[in-house]
Amino acid sequence: MFVNRLRELSEMNTYLDMILSGQKLNLALFAQRRCGKTELLKRFRREARDLTIAPYLSMERISPSIEHFSLHFLTELVRTATGEEPVLTWPSLMIASQSLGKEVQNGIATLSTMMDRAEKDISAISEILFRLPQMVSDAKSLPVIYILDEFQEIKNIDDRILHLMRANTEKQRSVNYWVAGSVFTAFDDLFQGDSPFYGQFTRMELSRFDEGSTFELIDGLLPFFTSIENKKAIHRSTGGHPFYTTAICRRFHLMRDLTDQDDMATLRTSILMEVFDKTGAINAHLEYLLDVSLAKFRNISVHRNILLHLSEGPDNLSGISTFTGKLTGEVSNYMKGLLRTDLVTKEGDTYTLTDPLMGAWIKNRDRYPGEMPLIDISVRDKVFADLLERYSQVSTELGKAKEVELREILESIYEIKLRPYSTPDGQIEFDLIGEKDRIHIFEIKWRNRPLDIGVIKRFLSKVDRSIFSAQKPYLHIISKGGFDTKALKEAKKYRIECLDRSLKEVTK
């Protein structure tokens, strides 16, 4: 179903109009896995079919060799431009490209000869390969929009491939590259700093669905009416991820047919089965994502243990080092690797799992082995509550308006000038600091759930590692969702002032 992507499709059609008017426009589309980027690109491709030549190639399906990439790249180009169906061989490609003229055929023939050599000249191959789309565009008198999905994989072909691609495409008149990626960190690196593509691509990002769009998707998937309460539970447990929503609705539909029930209990069982049972599509997706990501590392067990630790809650380098029993330098290298997989994100000096649902999956799947519907109902309720709570923890940052409002109120209460603080390397950040008699440090957690002891310990760890440690600063924590008992006890032990959302002190 094509839900909530009409704005992005309209934007793409505007870019197409620019290209048809003679402008050149490269596009980089960012999206999480299974969020609908491929469907969006293929929908655009169908709508633009008579106006442009738009080959589509997923880089995930390409082995990391220049020969394999070149053959797939040209086969998709020729297939789209001619309507022929060449098989993946150079002779078949030559035959299928006859209608494109001698220049195109000569280019393909030259590449075929170069591929027979034991030593492949990557520079010479790239020069011909990336010139061929312009030749095809000239032959058909149509612009080319070459769509390369999971584009971050192109770096596996050769360290120089981006430089060679840029050098041979930047001055082409009517060839545009629309690239997409689902591994944010690796994909984003292709367009940053010293990358040859820095500043060359317009960026677009596919977000998860908001509540209204999730409800629309649910209504389209379920052949029966379901309550607003059920819809809200689906949205909360998926965070608006369209694939997760679709999988849960299909399971809910099946369970409703089997039990003739569509109440919250049936929905809860449907969600838990999708996420944790071997038969669940979400379970299979998370298993695949974890296996593919960890396969990049030699020491898989350490990386897996770090993920298990982070499934309990965010932590900093020091905390992860303590948990693993590894030196912080070694753990830092592990974390850099995990950041490149996008399983983990970093804010300030704190690491957290990117996908909250994966966090619940990692935490609970081994803790409660067996078929989820057969597990004790109290355990199921506990797992379900954990699942729903995950997405309420995602954003702990204040909006700018609220940030300014809180700062002004705190400045008035404490008669002190406050400002955000960060070390030059970004390793230690405090929400607000000020000085009156001694340094005052404020930590602000603007989320709906009660703050736990882990937040207190991480705050203390940051303070201990900061330049303010020796000054014995006054410490304050503000929590929108309040504090649990252990957190309050720990805070009292270290004389940390705890404030609620109204900035009133919490003592019990």
N, C-alpha and C positions, 0 to 999 in steps of 0.2 A: 504494500500500500504506500502511496506517495503522500505522506502527511507532513505538514510543517516545513516543507522545503520549497514552497512556492516563491518565497522571497529570494532564496539563493538561486533558484532557476531563473527568476526574472533578472537578477543581477548578471548571471551568465549570458542571458540573451542580450542584455545591454552591451556587454563586452563583445559579443558576436557582431552586433551592429557596428561597433567601432572598428573591428577587424574588416568587415565588409566595406567600410568606408576608406580603407587603405591604411589604417593604423596597425601597429604591431603590439600585441598584448600577451604577455606570459602570465600565467596564473598558478599560484600555489595554494592547494586546498588542504587544510588541516582538519583531521577528524579522528576520534577514537575508533578503535576497531568495532565493526558491526554497527556503526552509527548512521549508515546510509550513504556514505560518500560514493561508493561504486554505483549504487542505484541512481543517485543524482547525476553522475557523469554520463551514465548510459542513457538516462532520460534526455539529457541535453543533446547527446550525440544523435539520438533518433529524431529529435525535433530539428536539428541543424543539418540533417542528411543531404538535402538537396542544395544547400547553400555553401557547404564546405566539405573538405575531405578530412574526416576525423577518425583516424585509427585509434584503437584502444589496446594497450598492452600492460598487463600486470607484471611488474618486475619480480614479484615473489615467485613466479613460475619459471624464472630464467636462471640457469646455472651461471655461476660467476666466471664466465669466459667471454672474451670479445667475439669469438666465432659464434657461440650460441646466441648471444645478445644480438649480433648483427643479422643473423638469419631470421630470428623472430621479429626484430624491428622492421626489416624490409618485407617480410611476408605479410604482416599486418598492414603495412603501407600499401602494398600492391593489391591485396585483397579488397581493401576499402576503396581504392581508387578505380578498380576495374570491375569488381563484382565477381572476379574469378576466384577459385578456391585452390590455390597451390598448396601442395604438401610441403613439409619442412625440408626441402632439398634445394640446392642451387640450380640444378637443371629445371626443376618444376617452376622455380621462381623466374627463370629466364623465359620460359614458354608463356607464363601468365602475364608477363610484363610487355608482351609484344605491342599491344595497343598504345603503350605509353611512349613509344618512339625509341630511336636508336641511342640517344644520349643516355636514357635511363638504362637500357639494356647493356650498353658498354660499361656503365658504372657497376652494374651487378656482376658482369663478366669479370671485370678487373678485381673486384672484391673476392670472387670465387677463386681466382688464381692466387691471390694473396693468402687466402686461408689454407692453401695446400702447402705453404712453406712451413718448415719446422719452427723457425723463429718468426713470430708474428710482429710486424711493425705497427704498433698501436697508433702511432701518430699518423702514418700514411692511411691506415684503415679508417680511422676516425674522420679524416679529411674527406674521403669519398662517401662514407656512410652518412654523415650529417649534411652533405650537399644534396643527396638524392631526394629528400622531401621537397626541396626547392625545384628540382628538375620535374618532379611529378606535378607540383603546383603549376608550373609553366605549361606542362603538357595538357593539363585539364582546365587551365584558366580558372582555377578555384584556389582560395586560400587553404592552407593546411593547419588544422589544430591537432597536434599529436598529443594524445592523452596517455601519460605514463603513471600508472597507479603504483603505490608503494615505492615511490621514486628513490627513497633513501637507500634501497638495495643496490643502486647503480654504482656506489662507491666500492662494492665488492669486486667489480670487474677489473679496475685498475686505479691506482692512486691519482693518475693524471686525467681520468676520464672527464671530470667536470671542466677542467681547464681546456681540454681538447674540444669538448662540446661547445663551450662558450666561444672559443676562437673561431669555430666553423659555422656558428649559427647567428652570431650577434648582428651581422649585416644583411641577413636574408630578409627579403622584402615581404614575403607572404607566408612565412612558416612561423607558427606560434606553438609554444609548448605549455600544455596545461598538466601540471603534475600534482599528485596527491600522496599523502603519507599518513599513517596511523601511529607511528612511533615518534611522538612529538619531538623529543630531544634530538634524535638522530636526523629527523627530517628538517627541523629548524636549523640545525648546524649547516645545512647546505646553502643557507641564504644569509648567514651571519658573517660579520667581520672580514676575514681574509678570503672568504669563498669567492670564486669567480662569478657567482650568480648574485652576489650581494647587491641589493637595489634593483635587480632586473625583473623581479616577479611581484605582481599584485597579490596580496594575501587575502584568503577567505577562510573562515573557520566554521565548521558545523558543530553547533552546541547540542547538548541533550535537549529533550523536549521539556517545555514548561508544563505545568499541571493541566492547562486547557488543551494543549496539543496531545498530551498523554490520554486525556479523557476521549478526545476525538479518535485516537488510534484504537482505544479499547472498544468504543462503540462500533467501529468498523470491523473489529475482529470477532466480537462476541455476537452470536445470533440471538441472544436473549438479553433482556434488561438486567442490569446489575446496579446495586445501590451506589450512591456517592461515597459512602463509607468504604465500600470495596474498591472503588476507583482510587480513592486517596491512599489506601493501603498498597495498591499496585504501584502507584507513583512513588510512594515513600520507599518501598523496598527495591525499586529499580533506579531511583534518581532520575527518571525520565529517559533512560537508555532505551531506544526503540527496539533493539533486538531482545533485551531482557523482557520488556513489556509484551512483545509478541509471543515469546516462548511461554510466559506465565499465562497469558490469555488462552493459548492453545491447550495447555494442561488443565486450566480451569474449565474450559469447555468440555474436555474429555471427562473430568471428574464429575461435572454436573450431569452429564449423560449417564454415567455409571451409578451415581448415588441419588439422582433426582433432587439434589440439594445445591443451592448456590449462596449459602450463607457465609459468614466470615470464617467459620471453622473449616469449611470446604476450601475456601480460597487460601487460608493459611497452609493447609496441607498441600495444596497445589504449588504454592510458592516454595515451600521447603523441599518438595520432591524435585522441582525444576533445578533448584540450586545445589542440592546435596546428593540426590540419588544418581546412580550410574546411568539411569534412563533419561536424565534431564539434559536438555539441550544447553542450558546455561552451565551446568556442571561440566559438560564436554568441552564447551568453549573455554572455560576457565582453566581446565586441565591442559588443553592444547596451548593456551597462552603461557601458562607457567612452564610447561615443558620446553617450548620453543625459546623462551627467554633464558631459562637456566642452561640450556644446551650450549650457550655461548661461553660458559665458564668451565674451568677445569675443576675447581673445588665447589661442586654443586651443593654438597651437604652444608657448608658454611653459609652460602647464600640462601639456601632454603631455611636454615635456622634463623637467619636475620629477618626474613619475611615473616616467619612464625612469631618472632618477638614483636615486630611492628604491627602484627594483626591484633595485638593486645592494646596498642595505642602508640602514638608518635613518640619518638625518642631522639636524643642528640647523639653525637659521636661517642661521647664519654659513656653514656648509658649502654649503647650497643657494644662498645668495647668491653664493658664489665660483663654483660650478658654472655658474650662469645668467648671471653677469656683471651682475646687477641689484643695486641698493641693498637693504639689509635691510628698510627700510620698505616698499618695493614688493613684495618677496618675502613679507613678512608678510601683505600683502593677498591675494596669490595663495594662500597657505596657508590663510587663513581661508575662502576660497571652496572649496578642496578639502576642508576639514574638513566643510563643510556638505553635500558630496556623499557623505560616508562612504567615499570611496576611500582617505582618509588618516586616521590617528588620531594623537593627540599624547599622549605621556607625559613629564611634566617639560618639558624643552626639546627633546625629540627627536621627530621626525616619522617615521612608518613607514606602509607600505601596510597597510590593514586586512585584506585577504584575501591570505594568503601564496600561494595558487595563482595569483591575478592577478599577483602579483609575478613569479613564474616565467614566466607567460605574456607579460607585457610585456617582460621581459628577453630571452627566447629567441626570440620569434616573428619578429622582424626580423633577429636575428643569424643565424638558420639558415633562410632562406626556402626554400620548396619543399615537396614532399610528405614528411612526416616518415618514413614507412617506407622511402623511397628514399635518405635521408641516411645517410652513413657511420655504421656501427654504433658506433664509438667516440664520435662526436658524440651519438648517441642515448643512449648510456650516461651521458654527461656531463650531458645535459639531464634525464634521469630521476633521476640522483643529486641534482641541484639541486632538482627537484620534491619528492622525498621529504624532503630536508633542511629545506625551508621551514617545515613545521609543528613541527619540533623547536626552531625559533628563536622561536616565537610568544611564549611566556611567559618573560621574563627576570627576573620578580619572584620574590622568595623568599616562601614561606609564612611566616606569623607565627611559628610554632614554630621553623622553621629560622633565621629572622632573629634571634630572641632567642638561640638557641644559638650562632650565629656571633659575635654581638656579645659575649657573655659570654666566649667563648674568646679573642677578640681582645683584650678588656680585660685578660685574665689574661696573655696573651703580652706585650703592650706596656706593661702596668702603666699603663693610661690609661682614663679614663672616656669612653665614646663615645656619640654620639647622632646621629639623622638631622638633616639640615640642608636648609632650603629658603628661598629669598628670599620676601618677602611676596607678590610677583607670580607666584611659582611658575616663573619662567623658568630658574632655576638650582637644581638639587637634587643633593645628595650623599648617598649611602647612609649613611655614617657619618663623623663628624669628631670629633676630640678634640685636646687640647693637652697636650704634654709637651716642654719645651724650645721646640719649634715646633709649629705646627698639623700634624696628621696627617689626611689625607683618604683614605677608602677607597671604591673603586668595586667593586661586587659584580655579577658576571654569572653567574647560576645556570642555564646552559643546557648542552646536551650537546656542542655543536660547539666546536672550538677558536676562541678569540678571535682576531680579525684586526686588522690595523693601523688600520682605520677606527675601532674602539672606542678605541684608544689616542689617536688624534688628536682624537676628540670629547671624551674625558676632559680632555686638555690644553687644549682650547678652553674648556671650562667653567671650569677652574681659572683660566685667563688672564682670563676675564671676571668672576671672582668678587672679593670684597673681600679674599680671602686671597692674591691674586697677588703682591703686594709683599712678603709675609712668607716667600716661598720655602718653601712647605710640603713636608713629606714626603708622597710619593704612593704609594699601594698599590692594586693591582688583584687581585681574587680571581676566578678563572675555574674553574667546575666542569669544563668541557670542555678545559682546558689552553689553550695559546697556539700560534699558528703561528709560523714562523721570522721573518717580517717583523715581526710584532707584538712578539716578544721583542727583536729588534734595535732597534726604535723605542723600546721601553720602556727598554732599557739606555742608549740615547742621552740620555734625559731623566731617568735615575736613578729610574725608577719600579720599585718592588719588585713582582714578579709572584709570586702565591701560587696553588697548586693547590687542589683541593677539600678536601685534608687540611690546608690552611694551611701547606704546606711551600713554601719558595722555589723557583721554577723558574728555572734559569739557562741551560738549553739544551734 
